[in-house]
Amino acid sequence: MKKRAEFLNAIALLLGTTIGAGIFGIPYVFAKAGFLIGLINLLLLGLIILIVNLSVGEIALRTKKRHMIAGYAKKYLGKFGEYAITFSVLIGIFGAMIAYIIGEGEALSAIFGGDSLMLSLIFFVIVSAIIWFDLNAVAESDKIISIIMLFIILFISVLAFGHIDFENLKPFDFSKFLLPYGVVLFAMVGASAIPEMEGELIKQKAKLKKAIIIGTLIPLAVYLLFSFVVVGVSGIKTTEVATIGLGNALGKYMVLLGNVFAVLAMATSFISVGLAMRWMLRYDYGFSKFSSWFISCFVPLAIFLGGARSFIEVVALTGAIAGGIEGSLLVLTAKEAKKKGERKPEYEIKLSWWLVGLIMLIFLIGIVYQFLYY
């Protein structure tokens, strides 16, 4: 019974890190490019992220001492690997926080009316205060919140399913083939949880591979279902924060249900990543209590006030840059770990240089495309 609980908890760790507010942007880019093109992007990136996640699992199993992903990069790639991974983490966290500030204003405006900018600022005051007082209960409950999100997404999808117009799913535009790329990658990245999964399964490491596969495929299936329903209902009227357009299409009950859900999901995500940033600055780099809080909260706010107002643009660029850099470095780390590892792992994946090169090329193309498009 205990072993089963540990296995399920390991899966929940990956779900909690992967499933977040990125789900609200996927239907918009699916609607813009076409559902079929969105589906291809989701399946392709899902496969690549599965390879990356399994690679991180193998790295952890080959290493006697447990590290976070930056620690593994440092061990096998040197200082450059550590700094590059840290840079990608900074981009990822700050980008996510900016997106949540934007998205919260839009979702709150859909519920209460009023100016989205002012509502974004009110939201920021509340969550930055929570981060200042170091109320980490939200961060620690990330797994539970993500599981609740799963059930709410399924509930919303069931309610909306009968309103799908399948004509909305037919159009597609091949000139926008990579449009969904950055948003989908933003929503799929979750490799930072895998070292914790390995620690959770310390007495049954052979099950790590299975836990990673399940924990990667569940978000993919959930994103597919949610996008299918939202695009099917909203069509070209799908909004950047998907629940807003879904509410507009289905009426007041969905405006309230969908957007309250979005508000809570983005708020908890903001607090979780904000606390993670603050703790990294304070405990890993020696910043003071005030400066670590100020940098963590006010850098995203300054960028938001400086003109970053599109939820989709921020999510897409953040996903492409942070996810691409992190994914590339992790497959390189895995190749080095195969040569320099300290123990025989419970599983191995075939990671030839041509596959590593192909994955890195896809990540590079994705970064360039997002910059050119936006």
C-alpha positions as MATLAB code, in Angstrom:
seq = 'MKKRAEFLNAIALLLGTTIGAGIFGIPYVFAKAGFLIGLINLLLLGLIILIVNLSVGEIALRTKKRHMIAGYAKKYLGKFGEYAITFSVLIGIFGAMIAYIIGEGEALSAIFGGDSLMLSLIFFVIVSAIIWFDLNAVAESDKIISIIMLFIILFISVLAFGHIDFENLKPFDFSKFLLPYGVVLFAMVGASAIPEMEGELIKQKAKLKKAIIIGTLIPLAVYLLFSFVVVGVSGIKTTEVATIGLGNALGKYMVLLGNVFAVLAMATSFISVGLAMRWMLRYDYGFSKFSSWFISCFVPLAIFLGGARSFIEVVALTGAIAGGIEGSLLVLTAKEAKKKGERKPEYEIKLSWWLVGLIMLIFLIGIVYQFLYY';
ca = [
       0.000    0.000    0.000;
       2.832    2.364    0.917;
       4.682    1.599   -2.317;
       1.558    2.305   -4.376;
       1.078    5.613   -2.551;
       4.685    6.586   -3.297;
       4.209    5.712   -6.968;
       1.043    7.810   -7.232;
       2.717   10.654   -5.352;
       5.604   10.588   -7.814;
       3.157   10.924  -10.717;
       1.387   13.759   -8.882;
       4.721   15.609   -8.544;
       5.112   15.696  -12.326;
       1.454   16.601  -12.857;
       1.737   19.415  -10.326;
       4.747   20.899  -12.108;
       3.418   20.447  -15.655;
      -0.283   21.302  -15.486;
      -0.770   24.975  -14.849;
      -2.134   28.148  -16.327;
      -0.542   27.401  -19.706;
      -3.601   25.314  -20.531;
      -5.673   28.489  -20.951;
      -3.594   29.625  -23.956;
      -3.523   26.383  -25.962;
      -7.066   26.613  -27.435;
      -6.375   30.117  -28.801;
      -3.352   29.058  -30.865;
      -5.175   25.879  -31.929;
      -8.048   28.026  -33.211;
      -5.688   30.424  -35.030;
      -3.658   27.724  -36.795;
      -6.386   25.092  -37.033;
      -7.177   22.232  -34.688;
      -5.361   19.671  -36.857;
      -2.151   21.711  -36.859;
      -2.478   22.259  -33.124;
      -2.890   18.522  -32.626;
       0.277   17.789  -34.631;
       2.221   20.318  -32.535;
       0.892   18.829  -29.308;
       1.754   15.246  -30.276;
       5.201   16.144  -31.644;
       6.183   18.241  -28.634;
       4.615   15.698  -26.304;
       6.935   13.046  -27.744;
       9.985   15.318  -27.451;
       9.153   16.275  -23.855;
       8.667   12.590  -23.026;
      12.188   11.904  -24.326;
      13.572   14.853  -22.329;
      11.769   13.758  -19.154;
      12.942   10.164  -19.495;
      16.473   11.472  -20.093;
      16.343   13.424  -16.832;
      15.103   10.309  -15.057;
      18.073    8.348  -16.414;
      20.459   11.138  -15.331;
      19.051   10.962  -11.792;
      19.396    7.181  -11.708;
      23.001    7.318  -12.937;
      23.985    9.781  -10.196;
      24.481    8.735   -6.580;
      23.763   12.143   -5.050;
      20.440   13.838   -5.782;
      20.525   17.276   -7.419;
      18.093   19.615   -9.088;
      18.371   19.924  -12.879;
      20.889   22.803  -12.617;
      23.034   20.611  -10.357;
      23.017   17.768  -12.879;
      23.941   20.198  -15.683;
      26.836   21.511  -13.588;
      28.053   18.006  -12.756;
      28.076   16.728  -16.334;
      28.423   19.901  -18.466;
      30.359   22.154  -16.106;
      29.716   25.780  -15.115;
      28.339   26.655  -18.548;
      25.606   24.050  -18.172;
      24.672   25.332  -14.724;
      24.525   28.975  -15.832;
      22.577   28.184  -19.006;
      19.978   26.117  -17.126;
      19.683   28.849  -14.485;
      19.150   31.421  -17.249;
      16.367   29.319  -18.753;
      14.755   28.974  -15.312;
      14.855   32.760  -14.820;
      13.281   33.351  -18.243;
      10.648   30.707  -17.535;
       9.674   32.051  -14.121;
       9.625   35.728  -15.042;
       7.738   35.025  -18.273;
       5.158   32.936  -16.443;
       4.647   35.627  -13.787;
       4.124   38.312  -16.448;
       1.605   36.084  -18.245;
      -0.300   35.468  -15.002;
      -0.487   39.200  -14.241;
      -1.972   39.775  -17.715;
      -4.292   36.777  -17.585;
      -5.615   37.572  -14.109;
      -6.669   41.051  -15.176;
      -8.536   39.684  -18.188;
     -10.245   36.877  -16.242;
     -11.254   39.168  -13.362;
     -12.591   41.717  -15.848;
     -14.733   38.981  -17.442;
     -16.229   38.191  -14.014;
     -16.641   41.655  -12.483;
     -16.284   44.039  -15.399;
     -13.978   47.020  -15.060;
     -10.503   47.854  -16.289;
      -8.261   44.796  -16.683;
      -5.103   46.840  -15.991;
      -6.403   47.992  -12.600;
      -7.546   44.463  -11.736;
      -4.105   43.100  -12.694;
      -2.511   45.583  -10.292;
      -4.909   44.666   -7.472;
      -4.089   41.004   -8.073;
      -0.373   41.804   -7.990;
      -0.624   43.609   -4.637;
      -2.337   40.601   -3.044;
      -0.052   37.867   -4.370;
       3.163   39.841   -3.850;
       2.129   40.287   -0.194;
       1.658   36.514    0.106;
       5.149   35.995   -1.340;
       6.599   38.615    1.059;
       5.168   36.800    4.074;
       6.544   33.525    2.674;
       3.198   31.734    2.905;
       4.434   28.565    1.229;
       1.314   26.508    1.901;
       0.166   27.316   -1.653;
       3.423   26.103   -3.164;
       3.391   22.941   -1.071;
      -0.187   22.161   -2.150;
       0.706   22.404   -5.851;
       0.085   18.691   -6.419;
      -3.375   18.846   -4.843;
      -4.281   21.995   -6.769;
      -3.248   20.405  -10.065;
      -5.350   17.308   -9.381;
      -8.321   19.562   -8.574;
      -7.606   21.387  -11.862;
      -7.842   18.074  -13.691;
     -11.322   17.404  -12.347;
     -12.511   20.967  -13.025;
     -11.204   20.789  -16.614;
     -13.029   17.492  -17.108;
     -16.192   18.968  -15.568;
     -16.058   22.051  -17.829;
     -15.396   19.851  -20.855;
     -18.421   17.636  -20.088;
     -20.678   20.694  -19.656;
     -19.489   22.223  -22.929;
     -19.287   19.054  -25.031;
     -22.888   19.186  -26.223;
     -22.326   22.685  -27.647;
     -19.482   21.696  -29.997;
     -19.840   22.703  -33.642;
     -17.549   20.328  -35.541;
     -17.251   22.843  -38.379;
     -15.061   24.897  -36.031;
     -12.505   22.073  -36.002;
     -12.071   21.789  -39.782;
     -10.206   24.959  -40.930;
      -6.412   25.039  -40.823;
      -3.613   27.239  -42.151;
      -0.274   25.528  -42.907;
       1.461   28.917  -43.004;
       0.904   28.964  -39.225;
       2.228   25.445  -38.660;
       4.514   26.497  -35.788;
       2.156   29.062  -34.252;
       1.056   26.731  -31.409;
       4.663   25.691  -30.691;
       5.658   28.107  -27.902;
       2.379   27.929  -26.005;
       2.287   24.122  -26.138;
       5.921   23.868  -24.992;
       5.205   26.283  -22.131;
       2.373   24.002  -20.995;
       4.315   20.719  -21.344;
       7.593   21.521  -19.569;
       7.922   19.815  -16.177;
      11.393   18.223  -16.016;
      12.311   20.060  -12.811;
      10.009   17.696  -10.878;
      11.792   14.509  -11.930;
      14.643   14.614   -9.367;
      11.949   14.834   -6.678;
      10.157   11.874   -8.279;
      13.347    9.836   -8.067;
      13.601   10.741   -4.378;
       9.987    9.715   -3.809;
      10.688    6.326   -5.428;
      13.996    5.804   -3.642;
      13.075    2.193   -2.714;
      11.442    1.316   -6.040;
      13.524    3.136   -8.632;
      12.572    0.661  -11.347;
       9.132    2.315  -11.401;
      10.488    5.782  -12.215;
      10.228    5.238  -15.980;
       6.564    4.228  -15.756;
       5.772    7.185  -13.462;
       7.424    9.612  -15.891;
       5.519    8.210  -18.871;
       2.157    8.428  -17.075;
       2.931   11.878  -15.641;
       3.834   13.183  -19.110;
       0.932   11.638  -21.046;
      -1.864   12.721  -18.659;
      -1.275   16.473  -19.263;
      -1.088   15.825  -23.013;
      -4.477   14.070  -22.935;
      -6.021   16.808  -20.777;
      -4.744   19.583  -23.062;
      -6.096   17.736  -26.082;
      -9.553   17.314  -24.545;
      -9.785   20.903  -23.315;
      -8.641   22.344  -26.656;
     -11.015   20.094  -28.606;
     -13.971   21.318  -26.546;
     -13.038   25.022  -26.449;
     -12.196   25.314  -30.146;
     -15.248   23.237  -31.013;
     -17.484   25.627  -29.066;
     -15.779   28.997  -29.618;
     -14.153   28.574  -33.053;
     -12.498   31.744  -34.333;
     -13.909   33.592  -31.305;
     -11.616   31.644  -28.965;
      -9.901   34.152  -26.672;
      -6.280   34.285  -25.448;
      -7.485   33.183  -22.014;
      -9.735   30.359  -23.222;
     -12.317   30.453  -20.433;
     -13.331   34.022  -21.354;
     -14.421   33.063  -24.871;
     -15.997   29.853  -23.603;
     -18.054   31.904  -21.148;
     -19.079   34.316  -23.899;
     -20.306   31.368  -25.978;
     -22.136   29.428  -23.257;
     -23.534   32.091  -20.963;
     -23.178   33.453  -17.441;
     -22.731   30.141  -15.635;
     -19.632   29.360  -17.715;
     -18.352   32.938  -17.382;
     -18.395   32.444  -13.633;
     -17.255   28.807  -13.443;
     -14.560   29.022  -16.117;
     -13.053   32.314  -15.064;
     -13.121   31.680  -11.318;
     -11.219   28.511  -12.151;
      -8.758   30.515  -14.290;
      -8.277   33.125  -11.550;
      -7.497   30.508   -8.899;
      -5.213   28.495  -11.209;
      -3.165   31.525  -12.267;
      -2.996   32.910   -8.723;
      -1.642   29.686   -7.248;
       0.801   29.320  -10.154;
       2.045   32.896   -9.662;
       2.621   32.319   -5.952;
       4.379   28.980   -6.540;
       6.844   30.280   -9.133;
       7.298   33.572   -7.281;
       8.261   31.745   -4.094;
      10.565   29.452   -6.070;
      12.332   32.474   -7.530;
      12.608   34.182   -4.161;
      14.004   31.084   -2.462;
      16.549   30.583   -5.259;
      17.761   34.181   -4.998;
      17.872   34.134   -1.214;
      19.268   30.693   -0.412;
      21.319   29.884   -3.524;
      22.665   33.345   -4.339;
      22.645   35.104   -0.951;
      20.212   37.963   -1.634;
      18.554   39.588    1.367;
      14.945   38.969    2.352;
      13.835   42.278    0.829;
      15.928   42.231   -2.353;
      14.986   38.623   -3.177;
      11.288   39.529   -2.803;
      11.625   42.812   -4.702;
      13.419   41.261   -7.686;
      11.075   38.256   -7.794;
       7.902   40.343   -7.848;
       8.760   43.722   -9.329;
      10.811   42.673  -12.362;
       7.725   40.973  -13.893;
       5.565   43.945  -12.883;
       7.976   46.411  -14.521;
       7.954   44.432  -17.783;
       4.148   44.267  -17.661;
       3.842   48.012  -17.089;
       6.457   48.582  -19.783;
       4.071   47.229  -22.415;
       3.857   43.427  -22.195;
       0.077   43.069  -22.407;
      -0.558   39.997  -24.596;
      -1.032   36.781  -22.633;
      -0.343   34.624  -25.690;
       2.772   36.490  -26.830;
       4.369   36.248  -23.390;
       3.477   32.557  -22.977;
       4.664   31.670  -26.504;
       8.010   33.451  -26.228;
       8.615   32.176  -22.703;
       7.815   28.594  -23.684;
       9.981   28.676  -26.799;
      13.035   30.293  -25.159;
      13.012   28.741  -21.688;
      11.703   25.350  -22.793;
      14.043   25.185  -25.785;
      17.192   26.059  -23.834;
      16.312   23.755  -20.947;
      15.371   20.828  -23.172;
      18.524   21.137  -25.283;
      20.792   21.242  -22.239;
      19.060   18.299  -20.590;
      19.517   15.941  -23.555;
      23.182   17.007  -23.743;
      23.499   16.341  -20.004;
      21.975   12.894  -20.507;
      24.549   12.058  -23.191;
      27.377   13.027  -20.859;
      25.818   11.126  -17.961;
      25.879    7.958  -20.059;
      29.692    8.282  -20.149;
      30.358    9.716  -16.689;
      27.536    8.272  -14.578;
      28.318    6.757  -11.167;
      25.941    3.795  -11.171;
      23.997    1.560  -13.554;
      20.488    2.988  -13.999;
      17.292    0.972  -13.637;
      16.411    1.921  -17.219;
      18.178    3.408  -20.234;
      16.833    5.175  -23.298;
      18.517    5.162  -26.684;
      19.766    8.703  -27.207;
      21.911    8.796  -30.339;
      23.674   11.973  -31.416;
      21.394   12.312  -34.431;
      18.347   12.288  -32.125;
      19.962   14.836  -29.792;
      20.793   17.012  -32.799;
      17.252   16.724  -34.188;
      15.698   17.683  -30.847;
      18.025   20.684  -30.490;
      17.288   21.750  -34.080;
      13.524   21.642  -33.441;
      13.982   23.734  -30.292;
      16.113   26.253  -32.241;
      13.606   26.503  -35.097;
      10.834   27.037  -32.547;
      12.697   29.907  -30.856;
      13.453   31.635  -34.181;
       9.859   31.227  -35.410;
       8.316   32.692  -32.256;
      10.593   35.727  -32.442;
       9.837   36.287  -36.119;
       6.070   35.804  -35.681;
       5.599   37.997  -32.624;
];
